[in-house]
């Protein structure tokens, strides 16, 4: 039986999630990408249910009102999301995070988001 692409990604995600855990001091950055946008969230796994500290995406008002014509489905849009994630998390006093790529391969938009967050001041 062959698995479809989404099933393979979910299987990789579960394998990665066994090893990654977000605490109050070092939250987990979760990445989700759709065909149109990319999303990044800061999550604390110590509490039940898991607490989401904040979410940033290509639909965030800060990105839409910046005046730049950036699409959410390409690497340039992911860079904007990564910079905004770093800026907002540093404002909250969070500088160290754990990166959860959600089973996606570390290329393209996921890599662009991570690199931009690192340039913005986050430490993975």
ROSE-932126 format. One line per 10 residues: number of its first residue (from 1); their letters; for each residue x negated, y, z of C-alpha. Coordinates in nm, 2 decimals. Layout:
<nodes>
NUM> A> X:Y:Z ~ ...
</nodes>
This chain:
<nodes>
1> XXXXXXXXXX> 0.00:0.00:0.00 ~ -0.14:0.34:-0.10 ~ -0.10:0.64:0.12 ~ 0.00:0.97:-0.02 ~ -0.22:1.28:0.03 ~ -0.03:1.41:0.33 ~ -0.04:1.08:0.51 ~ -0.42:1.06:0.47 ~ -0.45:1.42:0.61 ~ -0.23:1.33:0.91
11> XXXXXXXXXX> -0.44:1.03:0.98 ~ -0.76:1.24:0.96 ~ -0.60:1.50:1.19 ~ -0.52:1.24:1.46 ~ -0.88:1.11:1.44 ~ -1.01:1.46:1.49 ~ -0.76:1.55:1.76 ~ -0.89:1.26:1.98 ~ -1.21:1.45:2.02 ~ -1.10:1.82:2.03
21> XXXXXXXXXX> -0.93:1.97:2.33 ~ -0.85:2.34:2.40 ~ -0.88:2.48:2.75 ~ -0.79:2.82:2.89 ~ -1.16:2.93:2.87 ~ -1.22:2.78:2.52 ~ -0.89:2.75:2.33 ~ -0.84:2.55:2.01 ~ -0.80:2.73:1.67 ~ -0.55:2.53:1.46
31> XXXXXXXXXX> -0.54:2.58:1.09 ~ -0.24:2.51:0.87 ~ -0.23:2.58:0.50 ~ 0.07:2.58:0.27 ~ 0.07:2.64:-0.10 ~ 0.14:3.01:-0.04 ~ -0.03:3.11:0.29 ~ -0.28:3.00:0.55 ~ -0.21:3.02:0.92 ~ -0.44:3.01:1.23
41> XXXXXXXXXX> -0.33:2.98:1.59 ~ -0.50:2.98:1.93 ~ -0.37:2.69:2.14 ~ -0.43:2.59:2.50 ~ -0.39:2.21:2.55 ~ -0.41:2.21:2.93 ~ -0.05:2.31:2.98 ~ 0.26:2.10:2.89 ~ 0.39:2.18:2.64 ~ 0.08:2.32:2.47
51> XXXXXXXXXX> 0.08:2.70:2.49 ~ 0.02:2.91:2.17 ~ -0.16:3.22:2.26 ~ -0.12:3.39:1.92 ~ -0.07:3.31:1.55 ~ -0.22:3.50:1.26 ~ -0.13:3.44:0.89 ~ -0.12:3.60:0.55 ~ 0.23:3.73:0.64 ~ 0.11:3.92:0.95
61> XXXXXXXXXX> 0.20:4.29:0.94 ~ -0.16:4.40:0.99 ~ -0.26:4.22:0.67 ~ 0.04:4.33:0.47 ~ 0.00:4.70:0.57 ~ -0.37:4.71:0.51 ~ -0.30:4.82:0.15 ~ -0.52:4.56:-0.01 ~ -0.37:4.33:-0.27 ~ -0.48:4.00:-0.12
71> XXXXXXXXXX> -0.30:3.68:-0.19 ~ -0.26:3.43:0.09 ~ -0.32:3.13:-0.13 ~ -0.69:3.20:-0.22 ~ -1.01:3.23:-0.03 ~ -0.99:3.61:-0.01 ~ -0.66:3.58:0.18 ~ -0.82:3.33:0.41 ~ -1.11:3.57:0.48 ~ -0.86:3.84:0.58
81> XXXXXXXXXX> -0.68:3.60:0.82 ~ -1.01:3.49:0.97 ~ -1.12:3.85:1.04 ~ -0.78:3.94:1.20 ~ -0.80:3.62:1.41 ~ -1.14:3.72:1.54 ~ -1.04:4.08:1.61 ~ -0.72:3.98:1.80 ~ -0.89:3.71:2.00 ~ -1.18:3.94:2.10
91> XXXXXXXXXX> -0.92:4.20:2.22 ~ -0.77:3.93:2.44 ~ -1.12:3.85:2.58 ~ -1.17:3.52:2.40 ~ -1.50:3.48:2.23 ~ -1.56:3.10:2.23 ~ -1.32:2.86:2.06 ~ -1.30:2.50:1.93 ~ -1.21:2.47:1.56 ~ -0.94:2.22:1.46
101> XXXXXXXXXX> -0.92:2.20:1.08 ~ -0.61:1.98:1.10 ~ -0.74:1.71:0.88 ~ -0.81:1.94:0.59 ~ -1.15:1.91:0.42 ~ -1.39:2.18:0.53 ~ -1.41:2.36:0.19 ~ -1.23:2.64:0.01 ~ -0.98:2.83:0.22 ~ -1.05:2.65:0.55
111> XXXXXXXXXX> -1.42:2.72:0.52 ~ -1.36:3.09:0.42 ~ -1.13:3.14:0.73 ~ -1.39:2.98:0.96 ~ -1.68:3.18:0.82 ~ -1.49:3.51:0.85 ~ -1.39:3.43:1.21 ~ -1.76:3.36:1.29 ~ -1.86:3.69:1.12 ~ -1.59:3.87:1.33
121> XXXX> -1.76:3.75:1.65 ~ -1.60:3.42:1.74 ~ -1.83:3.14:1.85 ~ -1.74:2.78:1.75
</nodes>
